[in-house]
Amino acid sequence: VGEGGGQQPDPDPDPNPAPNPYPDPDPTPDPGDGENGDFSFSDVPANQWYADYAVKAAQAGLMKGTGGDKFSPNGTLTVAEVVTLTARLYADRQGESVPSSDGAWYLGAYQYCIENGLFTTSEVPLSTMLNKATRFQMVDLLDRAVPSEEKEVIKVVFNGEVPDIQETDPYGPVVYLWYRAGIVEGDNNGNFHGNTNISRAETAAILCRLAGLTPRV
């Protein structure tokens, strides 16, 4: 999912994470202190490929900063954060809000996803919530939250054109669908790197494209 027109530092660009800037109650804490509507981040240089995505995702409330005017673009998401984003995307499209719950900050989102049939406890065990999420998990879960009309094909991507995965492989169908819908793109060679972690920068890019805040790729 090397987002950024293939100009990413490494196979795992940077859409969302840093050291471990995920307090508790929210998988993506508050932006550059956004109360004054200031969504600039000191760690998001304007010349980086993800700058526009980070700012627009924060302005739209899709993601938040990690505190102290940081976005932590290279920080990586946990499964709990991906589950929370999945719940938010689905709830927004249903005109609902994700309920809170006693216990861990992600429990309300997790239970909401289970109750709405987005995944089962065997597919996403509660015990995995604090594990780092892979790109495969990110695309698989978010895909379940958005309707098919938001994933219309806009370009031809033949089986095998994503070098590191075939359409017949596990996760292959959803990966190829998202390439064809212009929601994700690969690294410079088109590879998806599905088993690597997903960054906050990459996540911001994906969410902006899904929300129509930026063009598909």
Salt bridges, closest charged atoms under 4 A:
GLU3 OE1 - ARG209 NH1 2.30
ASP12 OD1 - ARG135 NH2 2.74
ASP26 OD2 - LYS64 NZ 2.74
ASP26 OD1 - ARG88 NH2 2.66
ASP52 OD2 - LYS56 NZ 3.21
ASP92 OD2 - ARG93 NH1 3.93
GLU123 OE1 - ARG144 NH1 3.05
ASP140 OD2 - ARG144 NH2 2.87
ASP143 OD1 - LYS151 NZ 2.98
GLU150 OE2 - ARG93 NE 2.83
GLU167 OE2 - ARG180 NH1 2.81
GLU185 OE2 - ARG209 NH2 3.89
ASP187 OD2 - HIS193 NE2 2.57
GLU202 OE2 - ARG135 NH2 2.27
